[in-house]
Amino acid sequence: MRDRINDEARLSLMLEEIGNIESFMKNIGSYDAFESNKLLCHAVIYNLQCIGENVYRLSHEFISKHPGADWEAIEGLRHVLVHDYYQVSMNMIWSIIENDMPRLKDYITSIQM
């Protein structure tokens, strides 16, 4: 374990962060509405960074026992969002929100301890 917060707590934090994004996006009906709202974009990106940080801090044992998510890609996204933020495409973020986040939420919910 990398720190004192256990894997179960990290999963709960990730679900909370996904819930934040869902709440922020509740009345956003289109990509254009999303992309034009800079405050919203930054709030979503911050929560995606937090999800990636929690994945980074999951134990190696947990990750090896739960291969149903692309943990490496999620962690990699966090590195891009933090270190290469100037390369971030809002189209990519929109796609993650629309396609990847619901699957991650379902998977985390299915494996929660």
Backbone torsions as a table, in degrees:
resi	resn	phi	psi	omega
1	MET	NA	137.4	-176.0
2	ARG	-83.4	-25.2	177.4
3	ASP	-155.1	-173.2	-172.7
4	ARG	-77.7	-18.5	177.6
5	ILE	-78.3	124.5	-175.3
6	ASN	-81.6	172.6	-176.7
7	ASP	-60.6	-40.1	179.7
8	GLU	-60.8	-42.6	178.3
9	ALA	-65.2	-36.7	177.6
10	ARG	-64.5	-41.3	176.8
11	LEU	-61.3	-42.6	178.5
12	SER	-62.3	-41.3	177.3
13	LEU	-62.9	-41.1	179.0
14	MET	-63.3	-41.4	177.4
15	LEU	-63.9	-36.8	177.2
16	GLU	-64.7	-42.5	-179.9
17	GLU	-67.3	-39.6	174.9
18	ILE	-62.2	-42.3	176.6
19	GLY	-60.4	-38.7	176.3
20	ASN	-59.2	-48.1	-179.0
21	ILE	-62.3	-44.1	178.3
22	GLU	-58.9	-42.1	179.5
23	SER	-64.7	-44.7	179.1
24	PHE	-61.3	-36.0	-173.3
25	MET	-90.1	-0.4	-171.8
26	LYS	-50.6	-46.2	-176.1
27	ASN	-106.7	17.9	179.1
28	ILE	-97.1	110.3	-171.9
29	GLY	-96.8	-7.4	-176.3
30	SER	-149.1	161.5	176.0
31	TYR	-60.1	-43.1	-178.2
32	ASP	-60.1	-40.2	177.8
33	ALA	-65.6	-38.5	177.1
34	PHE	-65.9	-55.2	-173.0
35	GLU	-62.7	-30.9	-178.3
36	SER	-80.5	-10.7	-178.8
37	ASN	-101.7	91.7	-174.2
38	LYS	-63.1	-37.9	178.5
39	LEU	-62.1	-43.9	177.7
40	LEU	-62.1	-46.1	179.3
41	CYS	-57.2	-45.2	-179.4
42	HIS	-66.7	-38.2	178.6
43	ALA	-64.9	-41.7	178.4
44	VAL	-65.2	-46.2	-179.7
45	ILE	-60.8	-41.3	178.2
46	TYR	-59.1	-44.6	179.9
47	ASN	-67.8	-34.8	174.6
48	LEU	-65.1	-37.5	175.5
49	GLN	-62.0	-43.4	-179.8
50	CYS	-63.9	-40.8	176.5
51	ILE	-59.4	-47.1	179.2
52	GLY	-62.1	-38.1	178.4
53	GLU	-66.7	-39.8	177.2
54	ASN	-65.6	-37.9	175.8
55	VAL	-63.2	-44.5	179.2
56	TYR	-55.8	-34.0	-175.9
57	ARG	-94.2	1.1	172.6
58	LEU	-64.4	149.3	178.9
59	SER	-68.5	151.4	177.7
60	HIS	-62.0	-34.6	178.5
61	GLU	-63.5	-44.2	179.6
62	PHE	-61.1	-48.7	-178.1
63	ILE	-60.0	-42.2	-178.7
64	SER	-69.2	-27.7	179.3
65	LYS	-83.2	-13.9	-175.3
66	HIS	-131.3	74.7	-176.2
67	PRO	-83.0	9.7	-174.9
68	GLY	-77.0	-6.9	175.7
69	ALA	-121.5	152.5	177.4
70	ASP	-87.0	75.9	-176.4
71	TRP	-56.7	-39.5	-178.9
72	GLU	-62.7	-41.1	179.1
73	ALA	-67.4	-38.5	179.5
74	ILE	-65.1	-44.8	176.8
75	GLU	-63.9	-40.6	178.5
76	GLY	-62.4	-38.2	176.7
77	LEU	-60.0	-42.0	178.8
78	ARG	-58.1	-43.5	179.5
79	HIS	-62.7	-40.5	178.0
80	VAL	-65.1	-46.4	-177.7
81	LEU	-62.8	-34.0	-177.7
82	VAL	-86.6	-45.5	-170.5
83	HIS	-100.2	-29.0	-178.2
84	ASP	-120.0	37.1	-174.0
85	TYR	-55.7	-27.7	-179.8
86	TYR	-68.6	-13.9	178.5
87	GLN	-98.3	-1.4	-174.8
88	VAL	-72.5	128.9	177.5
89	SER	-100.2	130.4	177.2
90	MET	-65.4	-26.7	173.5
91	ASN	-61.1	-40.8	178.4
92	MET	-64.5	-43.8	179.9
93	ILE	-63.3	-43.5	178.3
94	TRP	-58.7	-44.6	179.6
95	SER	-62.6	-40.4	177.9
96	ILE	-62.2	-46.0	-179.9
97	ILE	-61.4	-46.1	-175.0
98	GLU	-74.6	-37.4	-170.4
99	ASN	-109.2	-47.5	-171.2
100	ASP	-86.6	-39.1	-175.3
101	MET	-62.9	-42.5	177.9
102	PRO	-61.5	-38.5	178.1
103	ARG	-66.5	-41.1	178.4
104	LEU	-63.6	-43.4	178.4
105	LYS	-58.8	-47.1	179.4
106	ASP	-61.6	-42.3	-178.5
107	TYR	-66.7	-47.0	179.3
108	ILE	-60.0	-43.6	179.0
109	THR	-60.0	-38.8	-177.9
110	SER	-72.2	-23.7	-176.9
111	ILE	-107.5	-2.8	-178.1
112	GLN	-54.5	137.1	-174.7
113	MET	-74.3	NA	NA
